Structure formats: structure tokens, C-alpha cells
């Protein structure tokens, strides 16, 4: 599965050097179970600082089994960590995927 993404940031931000944007394709088929990461990509602060959108492609290594639900997930961490913390930005809605599609997602600030 190959997806083209456009990630919208709320405004152009000057990010700390430690910041990282993680983009993932996840299998979210199982209702009460953790999602499975099928593909992931990370961008450092230099690639996203000062921009309002980030565009690119992400691809899984193999095909997706028939009937599986996949979604795009993104997390902009100010500290570059996988843990979601206050002041980070995350996707707050599901973006179901179809192979070859272009998806536009918006990141929202975490307010814990």
C-alpha cells in the first residue's frame, strides 16, 4: 500500500531541534485491541520547521489483507519521543486509507 499525505500544521512553527514528526500506517481492524503499525516514517525538525504543510509518501512493505481497516496516524513530538505529551500535536480523527490515495490530515495540539 502506498499513500501520499499532506499534513496540515496549525501555523508555521519554529520547532526545537529535538522535534520529530512521525507518520504511520496502522491496521485498526480490531475494535478492542491496539493497532498494528504497518509502516512508519520520521521527519526531523529541519524538514518541518517554518512550514504549515508537510507532504510526502509512505508505503507498507507488503499488501494489506482483504477486509482490513488501515488508517494514517501522525504525531509531532516537541521532544522527539514516542510518548504523547502536552504541547505535542497529534491526529485526532481516523483517516481510512485506500491504496494509492492522497490523504490530507490535520494535527491538533495536545491539551492534557
C-alpha positions in Angstrom: 0.0 0.0 0.0 1.3 3.4 -1.0 -0.2 6.6 0.3 0.5 10.3 -0.5 -0.1 12.5 2.5 -0.5 16.2 3.3 -0.2 17.0 7.0 -1.5 20.4 8.0 0.0 22.2 10.9 -1.9 24.9 12.7 0.6 27.6 11.8 4.3 27.9 10.8 6.2 26.9 13.9 9.9 27.3 14.8 10.5 23.9 16.3 13.2 22.8 18.7 16.0 20.7 17.2 14.6 17.7 19.2 11.2 17.8 17.4 10.2 14.8 15.3 7.1 14.2 13.1 6.2 10.5 13.0 3.8 9.3 10.3 2.4 5.8 10.4 0.0 3.5 8.5 -1.8 1.4 11.1 -4.1 -1.6 10.9 -7.0 -0.6 13.1 -9.3 -3.6 12.2 -9.6 -5.0 15.7 -12.1 -3.0 17.8 -10.7 -3.5 21.3 -7.0 -4.2 20.5 -4.0 -2.0 19.9 -3.4 -1.0 16.3 -0.6 -2.6 14.5 2.0 -0.3 12.8 2.4 -1.4 9.2 4.7 1.4 8.1 6.4 4.3 9.7 8.4 7.4 8.8 10.0 10.1 10.9 11.0 13.6 9.9 13.3 15.8 11.9 12.6 19.4 12.8 14.7 20.8 9.9 12.2 19.2 7.5 9.1 20.8 9.0 10.1 23.9 10.9 8.5 27.0 9.5 6.0 25.1 7.3 2.2 24.9 7.5 2.0 21.7 5.5 4.3 18.7 5.1 3.8 16.5 2.0 5.3 13.1 1.2 4.7 9.4 0.7 4.6 6.4 2.9 4.4 2.7 1.8 3.9 -0.6 3.5 6.4 -3.4 2.8 3.6 -5.8 1.8 0.0 -5.8 0.7 -2.9 -5.5 3.2 -5.1 -8.5 3.7 -8.7 -8.1 2.3 -11.1 -6.6 4.8 -8.5 -5.0 7.0 -9.1 -1.3 8.0 -6.0 0.9 7.7 -5.6 4.5 8.9 -3.0 7.2 8.8 -1.7 8.5 12.1 0.8 11.3 12.8 2.4 12.7 15.9 4.6 15.8 16.1 6.6 15.5 19.3 8.5 18.5 20.6 10.9 16.3 22.5 11.3 13.7 19.7 9.8 11.0 21.8 7.1 8.4 21.0 5.2 9.2 24.2 2.4 11.8 23.6 2.9 14.8 25.9 1.4 18.2 26.5 2.4 20.7 23.7 2.7 17.9 21.1 0.4 17.7 18.1 -1.5 14.6 17.0 -4.1 13.4 14.6 -7.5 13.3 16.5 -9.7 11.6 13.9 -9.5 8.5 11.8 -8.4 8.7 8.2 -9.3 5.4 6.5 -6.9 4.5 3.6 -7.2 3.0 0.2 -4.1 2.1 -1.8 -2.8 4.9 -4.0 -4.9 7.6 -2.4 -3.9 11.1 -1.3 -5.0 11.9 2.3 -5.0 15.4 4.0 -4.8 15.2 7.8 -4.8 18.0 10.4 -2.7 17.9 13.5 -4.2 19.3 16.7 -2.4 20.4 19.9 -2.5 18.0 22.9 -4.0 19.6 25.9 -3.6 17.2 28.8 
